[in-house]
């Protein structure tokens, strides 16, 4: 079961530029999907990077339960699955090797169950026999399938996803939406930014529109 993920007067600016996010306070609850929407430059990716400890706030804090995620990132990130904004995967590994590394690094690997868990998630996302090839040889769609698999393979409590449906074919889009739906139904906490909202909006408990004077929930 996930814990509450809370923003406390969160602000972020880059250099001397205007704030991308300003004094943002809200919480994301277990068993919910929050969909972030808004135009390019609205702050969706910045917010997800702050939630994923890939960026640090200018002011304010992000807390997961009692954890300040920027003070204790390791303990927090052990519970988090990520889909990055870009294809940020190690090109010298295969998809199978990447997922095995994630399971081992989080203490979820066993010789009996690990290979079957990897095969199951890759089968579900239709990553074909090239799963044993290096990620650096993959198409954009295959890389995205590997990213989604990496987010879910270790059974996280939180998933943070930036444009998870980008470059996916129809069948894999449906499989990804089903994974998210099942994850939230089981008590997981999902925060997703996407321009492809038609598939995800029916699952969303809340839609947060960024890029306005203050975020609007719908």
C-alpha positions, 0 to 999 in steps of 0.5 A: 500500500502506498503512502500519501505524497504531499507538496508543501509550498513547492516552487521551482525556477531555473536560474533567474527565470520566472518560476515554473511552479510557484507555492504549490501545495496539494496531496496525492493519495493512495489508490488514485490516479492524478492526470497532469495536463497543460500546454508545453512549458506548463510545468508538468515535466518539472513537477514529475522531476521534482517528485522523482528527485531528478530536480530539487525545489527552489522552495518548499518540500515534497514528502512521502508519508514522513519522508522528505524525499529530497533528504532521503531519496534512497528510501523513497525511490525504492518504492517508486516506478518511473517513466521518464520524459525521454528515452533515458535507459542504459543502451548497453543493456538488454530489456531483460538485463535492465529489469533484472538489475531493477529487481536485484537493486530493490531486493526483489530478485530470486532465481525461481521467480525473477525470470518469470516476472520479467517475462510476464511483464514484457509479454504483457507489453508485447516486447517481442523476441528482441527483448534480448537485444541491446536497448540501443538497437530498439525503435522508439516504441520498443524503448517505451515498452521497456520504460513501462516494464521497468516502472512496474516490474518491482511492484512499486507503491508509486508510479510517476509517468511522463507521456507513458503512451508516447510511440506505443501501438494500439495494443500496447497502449491498451495494455499500459492503461490496463496496468495502470488501472490495476495498479491503482485498484490495488492501492497504488498511487499514480501521477501521470502527465500526458497529451494523449488524455483520451485513454487515461482520463476515464481512469483519473480520479483528478485532472490537474491543469498546470500553466495557469495562475494556480493549478485547477483540478477538474 
